[in-house]
Amino acid sequence: MKTLLQAFAFLLPLHALLVTTLKCRFEVDTNILRFWKEFIVMGLLAASVYSVGKRYKWKLWKFFENNYIVGISVSFAIVAFIYIFFPYFNPWLHAFLWYKYDVFFIFCLVIGYSLIWVRTHFDAILKALFISIWWILTVFLPWYLFFDISAVSSIFWYSSEVSTYIANQCISFSQNVEWQHRFQWTFGWPIRFSVFLTVWLFVYVWFILDKKLWKQKNLLLLVPPALWVFLSVFFSYSKTSMLGLIVWIFLFFVITRKYIYGKDMSEKQARVVKFFPLVLIFTASALVFVKRDLFTHMWAMINRLDNLERAVGTFLYNPIGRGLGTAGPATQLHTESIEWFTIKWAINSEAVYKFLPENWYVQIMVEMSYVGILLFLGLLFAIFYYLFSIMKLRKNFFSVGLFVAFLTLCFMANFTHAFEETATSYLLFLIIWAYIAKYQWMLKK
């Protein structure tokens, strides 16, 4: 089991690269193979149900007693399943693919809590993920900075066209912004990649600090990876991730000062905690200003606002919910050849095949109405409560890191479909609930 969990964490950031290479270079049929990660999640979920059933002698209602996160998670999964077919019945296999976007990362939450294996192999899972990130950044970032990034199209058989995405087709090697290629690493889209790095950088930094590996000779474990991540996020030209970095920097120093050092902070430490975040924010702002032509392209901002306006208008016109797959990343699984998948705007009869609200919460609201969004927000609040409570009691770097990484992901979800990337959401929620399960005895005590 340890090997399976480590392989799962190591391979998730490589998913788009592996599937593209298999399909487009070796002509392997990946129609089923590309869901390998979902098959693993379902296998682990089945093992979780068996483990919990055996532990509680199949009196499963005892498992839900005073367990709000699991209760809300199961309720949300049931409501989402209903909304696969509601308000209009779609008996298509594709309908279940929509389910994975909104629910499968919540399955990972339940798995993290239920399986003792995840708690016992907690560090091993994280180390496998960090090794994967190190290896890929070491290879691809210098390649992007100093060589011809388009060469990946001939080596890995990425599509030579930029700024394109068609489901189950060869992905582009880069997304183009005017004259500059946006760095997207081994992912299928630069924003997915930058959100992933923004979240996991923080977990990594605090993991190193917590393990006391940051002193003197081991600074190499901390400084170069952080620099690589900052450069990678910058060259993805993602405004959402840049804002996420700023939010993280602010929360990191505020929470560290209050809950880790408290009143025991020396004058030198207080000076660093006070001025270092200002220096980082100023540096990031200066870089954005220098490259402002790539960050301030108005058409992208206007397009996002237009998408958000249409999404809210669609919800107000149809507040009972439009069903799963009618908004968000799931709409990219379809093309114009699928005539039955047609959304009609309330304002006109224009057929739309990619409906991206650019806001995960609005997407849930459009698809599953008040019930879905209230359950989802309730779940996030419950996770917030547990992580915050454990952080106050443990007062260590990693508890702060996991808490802030979660907050940063929730913040970025206001501007993009941040929960969409499986390497981010599956692993983060798996780790979060395993961590809560490991230390919730402190709350009971």
C-alpha positions as CSV (number, residue, x, y, z in Angstrom):
1,M,0.0,0.0,0.0
2,K,2.9,2.4,0.8
3,T,4.3,1.8,-2.7
4,L,0.9,2.4,-4.3
5,L,0.4,5.7,-2.4
6,Q,3.9,6.9,-3.3
7,A,3.5,6.0,-7.0
8,F,0.1,7.8,-7.0
9,A,1.7,11.0,-5.5
10,F,4.8,10.8,-7.8
11,L,2.8,10.3,-11.1
12,L,0.0,12.7,-10.6
13,P,2.0,15.8,-11.7
14,L,3.2,13.8,-14.7
15,H,-0.3,12.8,-15.9
16,A,-0.7,15.1,-18.9
17,L,2.8,14.4,-20.1
18,L,2.4,10.6,-19.8
19,V,-0.9,10.5,-21.5
20,T,0.2,12.8,-24.3
21,T,3.4,10.8,-24.9
22,L,1.5,7.4,-24.9
23,K,-1.2,8.6,-27.2
24,C,0.6,10.9,-29.6
25,R,4.0,9.2,-29.8
26,F,3.3,5.5,-29.3
27,E,-0.3,5.6,-30.5
28,V,-1.7,3.9,-27.4
29,D,-5.4,4.2,-27.0
30,T,-5.8,6.3,-23.8
31,N,-9.6,6.6,-23.8
32,I,-9.7,4.5,-20.6
33,L,-6.1,4.7,-19.5
34,R,-6.3,8.4,-18.9
35,F,-8.6,7.7,-16.0
36,W,-6.0,5.7,-14.2
37,K,-6.0,8.1,-11.2
38,E,-9.8,7.9,-10.8
39,F,-9.5,4.1,-10.8
40,I,-7.0,4.3,-8.0
41,V,-9.2,6.7,-6.1
42,M,-12.2,4.3,-6.5
43,G,-10.1,1.4,-5.3
44,L,-8.9,3.3,-2.3
45,L,-12.5,4.4,-1.6
46,A,-13.6,0.8,-1.7
47,A,-10.8,-0.1,0.7
48,S,-11.9,2.8,3.0
49,V,-15.5,1.5,3.1
50,Y,-14.3,-2.0,3.9
51,S,-11.9,-0.7,6.6
52,V,-14.5,1.5,8.2
53,G,-17.1,-1.3,8.1
54,K,-14.8,-3.8,9.7
55,R,-13.7,-1.3,12.3
56,Y,-17.3,-0.5,13.3
57,K,-18.6,-4.0,12.8
58,W,-20.6,-2.7,9.8
59,K,-22.6,-0.4,12.0
60,L,-21.7,2.5,9.7
61,W,-24.0,5.1,11.4
62,K,-21.5,5.1,14.3
63,F,-18.8,6.3,11.8
64,F,-20.9,9.5,11.2
65,E,-21.4,10.3,14.9
66,N,-19.9,13.8,15.6
67,N,-18.0,13.5,12.3
68,Y,-19.2,16.5,10.4
69,I,-16.7,16.5,7.6
70,V,-17.5,13.0,6.5
71,G,-21.2,13.6,6.9
72,I,-21.1,16.8,4.7
73,S,-18.8,15.0,2.2
74,V,-21.2,12.1,1.7
75,S,-24.2,14.5,1.5
76,F,-22.5,16.5,-1.2
77,A,-21.6,13.4,-3.1
78,I,-25.2,12.2,-3.0
79,V,-26.6,15.6,-4.2
80,A,-24.0,15.8,-7.0
81,F,-25.0,12.3,-8.1
82,I,-28.7,13.4,-8.3
83,Y,-27.6,16.5,-10.3
84,I,-25.9,14.3,-12.9
85,F,-29.5,13.6,-14.2
86,F,-31.4,16.6,-12.9
87,P,-33.1,18.7,-14.1
88,Y,-33.1,16.8,-17.4
89,F,-32.2,13.1,-17.8
90,N,-28.9,12.4,-19.6
91,P,-28.3,8.6,-19.7
92,W,-24.8,9.0,-21.1
93,L,-21.5,7.6,-19.9
94,H,-20.1,11.1,-20.2
95,A,-22.4,12.2,-17.4
96,F,-20.3,10.3,-14.9
97,L,-17.1,12.0,-16.1
98,W,-18.7,15.3,-15.0
99,Y,-19.0,13.8,-11.6
100,K,-15.3,13.3,-11.1
101,Y,-14.5,17.1,-11.4
102,D,-16.8,18.1,-8.6
103,V,-16.7,15.1,-6.3
104,F,-13.6,12.9,-6.6
105,F,-11.3,15.2,-4.6
106,I,-13.9,15.0,-1.8
107,F,-13.6,11.2,-2.1
108,C,-9.9,11.7,-1.4
109,L,-10.9,13.6,1.8
110,V,-12.9,10.6,3.0
111,I,-10.0,8.2,2.0
112,G,-7.5,10.3,4.0
113,Y,-9.6,10.0,7.1
114,S,-10.7,6.4,6.8
115,L,-7.5,4.6,5.8
116,I,-5.0,4.1,8.5
117,W,-2.4,3.5,5.7
118,V,-2.5,7.1,4.7
119,R,-1.8,8.3,8.2
120,T,1.1,5.9,8.7
121,H,2.7,6.7,5.4
122,F,2.1,10.4,5.6
123,D,5.7,11.5,5.2
124,A,6.4,9.0,2.5
125,I,3.5,10.3,0.3
126,L,4.8,13.9,0.7
127,K,8.4,12.9,-0.1
128,A,7.3,11.1,-3.3
129,L,5.4,14.2,-4.4
130,F,8.3,16.5,-3.6
131,I,10.8,14.3,-5.5
132,S,8.5,14.4,-8.5
133,I,8.3,18.2,-8.3
134,W,12.1,18.6,-7.9
135,W,12.8,16.3,-10.9
136,I,10.4,18.0,-13.3
137,L,11.5,21.5,-12.4
138,T,15.1,20.6,-12.7
139,V,14.5,19.3,-16.2
140,F,11.9,21.6,-17.6
141,L,12.6,25.0,-16.1
142,P,16.2,25.4,-17.5
143,W,14.8,24.0,-20.8
144,Y,12.2,26.8,-20.8
145,L,14.6,29.5,-19.8
146,F,17.6,28.7,-22.0
147,F,16.5,26.4,-24.9
148,D,13.7,26.2,-27.4
149,I,10.6,25.2,-25.4
150,S,8.8,24.2,-28.7
151,A,11.2,21.3,-29.0
152,V,9.0,19.3,-26.6
153,S,6.6,19.0,-29.5
154,S,9.0,16.7,-31.4
155,I,10.4,14.9,-28.3
156,F,7.2,14.2,-26.4
157,W,4.8,14.7,-29.3
158,Y,2.9,17.6,-27.8
159,S,0.9,19.5,-30.3
160,S,2.9,22.2,-32.1
161,E,0.0,24.6,-32.0
162,V,-0.1,26.9,-29.0
163,S,-3.1,27.9,-26.9
164,T,-5.2,24.9,-27.8
165,Y,-7.0,22.3,-25.7
166,I,-9.2,19.5,-27.1
167,A,-10.2,16.7,-24.7
168,N,-8.3,13.5,-25.2
169,Q,-6.1,15.0,-28.0
170,C,-2.4,15.9,-28.0
171,I,-2.0,18.9,-25.7
172,S,-0.1,22.0,-26.7
173,F,3.4,22.5,-25.5
174,S,2.6,26.1,-24.4
175,Q,-0.1,28.7,-24.2
176,N,0.8,31.9,-26.1
177,V,0.5,35.4,-24.8
178,E,1.4,37.9,-27.5
179,W,5.0,37.0,-28.2
180,Q,5.7,35.0,-25.1
181,H,5.1,31.3,-24.4
182,R,3.5,30.7,-21.0
183,F,5.4,28.0,-19.1
184,Q,3.0,25.1,-18.3
185,W,5.6,22.4,-17.3
186,T,4.1,18.8,-17.6
187,F,0.5,20.1,-17.2
188,G,-2.1,20.7,-19.9
189,W,-2.6,24.3,-19.0
190,P,-0.4,27.0,-17.4
191,I,-3.0,28.1,-14.8
192,R,-3.4,24.5,-13.6
193,F,0.3,24.2,-13.3
194,S,0.8,27.5,-11.4
195,V,-2.0,26.8,-8.9
196,F,-0.5,23.4,-8.2
197,L,2.9,24.9,-7.5
198,T,1.5,27.8,-5.5
199,V,-0.2,25.3,-3.1
200,W,2.5,22.7,-2.8
201,L,5.4,25.1,-2.4
202,F,4.0,26.2,0.9
203,V,3.4,22.7,2.1
204,Y,7.0,21.9,1.1
205,V,8.6,24.9,2.8
206,W,6.8,24.2,6.1
207,F,7.6,20.5,5.8
208,I,11.3,21.3,5.6
209,L,11.1,23.8,8.5
210,D,9.2,21.4,10.6
211,K,11.8,18.6,10.1
212,K,14.6,20.9,11.1
213,L,16.2,20.4,7.7
214,W,16.6,24.1,7.1
215,K,19.6,24.9,9.2
216,Q,22.9,25.9,7.6
217,K,24.1,23.1,5.4
218,N,20.6,22.0,4.5
219,L,19.5,25.3,3.1
220,L,19.9,23.8,-0.3
221,L,16.8,21.8,0.4
222,L,14.8,25.0,0.8
223,V,16.2,27.9,-1.3
224,P,16.7,26.5,-4.8
225,P,13.3,24.8,-4.9
226,A,11.6,27.9,-3.7
227,L,13.4,30.0,-6.3
228,W,12.4,27.5,-9.1
229,V,8.8,27.6,-8.0
230,F,8.7,31.4,-8.0
231,L,10.3,31.6,-11.4
232,S,7.9,28.9,-12.8
233,V,4.8,30.7,-11.4
234,F,6.0,34.0,-12.8
235,F,6.6,32.6,-16.3
236,S,3.2,31.0,-16.3
237,Y,1.9,34.6,-16.2
238,S,-1.0,33.6,-14.1
239,K,-2.5,36.6,-12.2
240,T,-4.5,34.2,-10.0
241,S,-1.3,32.4,-8.8
242,M,0.5,35.7,-8.3
243,L,-2.3,36.9,-6.0
244,G,-2.2,33.5,-4.3
245,L,1.5,34.0,-3.6
246,I,1.0,37.4,-2.1
247,V,-1.9,36.1,0.1
248,W,0.4,33.2,1.2
249,I,3.3,35.4,2.0
250,F,1.1,37.7,4.1
251,L,-0.6,34.8,6.0
252,F,2.7,33.0,6.5
253,F,4.3,35.7,8.4
254,V,1.2,36.8,10.3
255,I,0.3,33.3,11.5
256,T,3.9,32.3,12.2
257,R,4.5,35.4,14.3
258,K,1.3,34.8,16.3
259,Y,1.1,31.0,16.7
260,I,4.7,29.8,16.5
261,Y,6.9,32.4,18.0
262,G,4.3,34.4,20.0
263,K,5.9,36.8,22.5
264,D,9.2,34.8,22.5
265,M,10.3,36.3,19.2
266,S,13.7,38.1,19.4
267,E,14.2,41.6,18.1
268,K,16.0,40.2,15.0
269,Q,13.3,37.7,14.3
270,A,10.6,40.3,14.6
271,R,12.5,42.5,12.2
272,V,12.7,39.7,9.6
273,V,9.0,38.8,10.1
274,K,8.0,42.4,9.7
275,F,10.1,43.4,6.7
276,F,10.7,40.3,4.7
277,P,7.1,39.9,3.4
278,L,7.2,43.5,2.3
279,V,10.4,42.9,0.4
280,L,8.9,39.9,-1.3
281,I,5.6,41.6,-2.2
282,F,7.5,44.7,-3.5
283,T,9.8,42.4,-5.7
284,A,6.8,40.5,-7.1
285,S,5.0,43.8,-7.8
286,A,8.1,45.2,-9.5
287,L,8.4,42.1,-11.7
288,V,4.7,42.3,-12.7
289,F,5.1,46.0,-13.5
290,V,8.1,45.3,-15.8
291,K,6.1,42.5,-17.6
292,R,2.8,44.4,-17.3
293,D,2.0,44.0,-21.0
294,L,1.7,40.2,-20.3
295,F,-0.3,40.6,-17.1
296,T,-2.6,43.4,-18.0
297,H,-4.1,42.2,-21.3
298,M,-7.6,43.7,-20.9
299,W,-9.3,41.2,-23.2
300,A,-8.6,38.4,-20.7
301,M,-10.0,40.4,-17.8
302,I,-13.0,41.5,-19.7
303,N,-13.6,37.9,-20.8
304,R,-13.5,36.6,-17.2
305,L,-15.9,39.3,-16.0
306,D,-18.2,38.4,-18.9
307,N,-18.1,34.7,-18.1
308,L,-18.8,35.4,-14.4
309,E,-21.7,37.8,-15.3
310,R,-23.3,35.1,-17.6
311,A,-22.8,32.4,-15.0
312,V,-24.6,34.5,-12.3
313,G,-27.3,35.4,-14.8
314,T,-27.8,31.8,-15.7
315,F,-28.2,30.9,-12.0
316,L,-30.7,33.6,-11.4
317,Y,-32.7,32.6,-14.5
318,N,-32.6,28.9,-13.4
319,P,-32.0,28.8,-9.6
320,I,-32.9,25.1,-9.3
321,G,-29.6,24.2,-10.9
322,R,-28.7,23.1,-14.4
323,G,-27.0,19.8,-13.5
324,L,-23.4,18.6,-13.6
325,G,-21.4,19.2,-16.7
326,T,-23.2,22.3,-17.7
327,A,-20.5,24.7,-16.3
328,G,-16.8,24.6,-15.6
329,P,-14.0,22.3,-16.8
330,A,-16.4,19.4,-17.6
331,T,-17.7,21.3,-20.6
332,Q,-14.2,20.9,-22.2
333,L,-14.9,17.2,-22.6
334,H,-17.3,17.9,-25.4
335,T,-17.1,19.2,-28.9
336,E,-19.6,20.7,-31.3
337,S,-20.2,17.2,-32.8
338,I,-22.2,16.3,-29.6
339,E,-25.5,17.8,-30.5
340,W,-27.3,16.8,-27.3
341,F,-24.9,18.8,-25.2
342,T,-26.1,22.3,-25.9
343,I,-26.5,25.1,-23.5
344,K,-28.9,27.9,-24.4
345,W,-28.3,31.2,-22.7
346,A,-31.3,32.8,-21.0
347,I,-30.7,36.0,-23.1
348,N,-30.4,34.4,-26.5
349,S,-30.4,31.0,-28.2
350,E,-26.6,30.9,-28.9
351,A,-25.2,27.4,-28.5
352,V,-22.3,27.3,-26.1
353,Y,-20.0,24.3,-25.7
354,K,-17.5,25.7,-23.2
355,F,-19.1,27.5,-20.3
356,L,-16.3,28.5,-17.8
357,P,-17.5,30.8,-15.0
358,E,-13.9,31.3,-13.9
359,N,-15.1,30.9,-10.3
360,W,-15.5,27.5,-8.7
361,Y,-18.1,28.6,-6.2
362,V,-20.3,30.1,-8.9
363,Q,-19.8,26.9,-10.9
364,I,-21.2,24.8,-8.1
365,M,-24.0,27.2,-7.6
366,V,-25.0,27.1,-11.4
367,E,-24.8,23.3,-11.4
368,M,-26.3,22.3,-8.0
369,S,-28.2,25.4,-6.8
370,Y,-28.4,26.5,-3.2
371,V,-28.1,22.9,-1.8
372,G,-24.8,22.2,-3.6
373,I,-23.1,25.5,-2.7
374,L,-24.3,25.5,0.9
375,L,-23.0,21.9,1.4
376,F,-19.7,22.8,-0.3
377,L,-19.1,25.9,1.7
378,G,-20.1,24.0,4.9
379,L,-17.5,21.4,4.1
380,L,-14.8,24.1,3.5
381,F,-15.7,25.8,6.8
382,A,-15.5,22.5,8.7
383,I,-12.0,21.8,7.3
384,F,-11.0,25.4,8.2
385,Y,-12.2,24.8,11.8
386,Y,-10.3,21.6,12.2
387,L,-7.0,22.8,10.6
388,F,-7.1,26.1,12.5
389,S,-7.8,24.4,15.8
390,I,-5.0,21.8,15.4
391,M,-2.6,24.6,14.3
392,K,-3.3,26.5,17.5
393,L,-2.6,23.5,19.6
394,R,0.4,22.0,17.8
395,K,2.1,25.3,17.0
396,N,4.5,23.8,14.4
397,F,5.4,24.9,10.9
398,F,3.7,22.1,9.0
399,S,0.3,22.7,10.6
400,V,0.6,26.4,9.6
401,G,1.7,25.3,6.1
402,L,-1.2,23.0,5.5
403,F,-3.7,25.5,6.9
404,V,-2.4,28.4,4.7
405,A,-2.2,26.1,1.6
406,F,-5.8,25.3,2.1
407,L,-6.8,28.9,2.5
408,T,-4.7,29.9,-0.6
409,L,-6.5,27.3,-2.8
410,C,-9.9,28.5,-1.6
411,F,-8.8,32.1,-2.3
412,M,-7.7,31.3,-5.9
413,A,-10.9,29.5,-6.5
414,N,-12.6,32.9,-6.7
415,F,-10.7,33.6,-9.9
416,T,-10.3,30.3,-11.6
417,H,-11.3,26.6,-11.4
418,A,-8.7,26.0,-8.8
419,F,-10.0,22.6,-7.7
420,E,-9.9,21.3,-11.2
421,E,-6.3,20.1,-11.3
422,T,-6.3,16.6,-9.8
423,A,-2.6,16.7,-8.8
424,T,-3.6,19.7,-6.6
425,S,-7.0,18.7,-5.2
426,Y,-6.6,14.9,-4.9
427,L,-3.4,15.0,-3.0
428,L,-4.1,18.1,-0.8
429,F,-7.5,16.8,0.4
430,L,-6.0,13.3,1.0
431,I,-3.2,14.8,3.1
432,I,-5.5,17.3,4.9
433,W,-8.0,14.8,6.3
434,A,-5.3,12.3,7.1
435,Y,-3.5,15.0,9.1
436,I,-6.7,15.9,10.9
437,A,-7.4,12.3,11.7
438,K,-3.9,11.9,13.0
439,Y,-4.2,14.8,15.5
440,Q,-7.9,15.2,16.2
441,W,-7.3,13.4,19.6
442,M,-5.8,16.8,20.7
443,L,-9.2,18.5,20.1
444,K,-11.1,15.8,22.0
445,K,-8.7,16.1,24.9
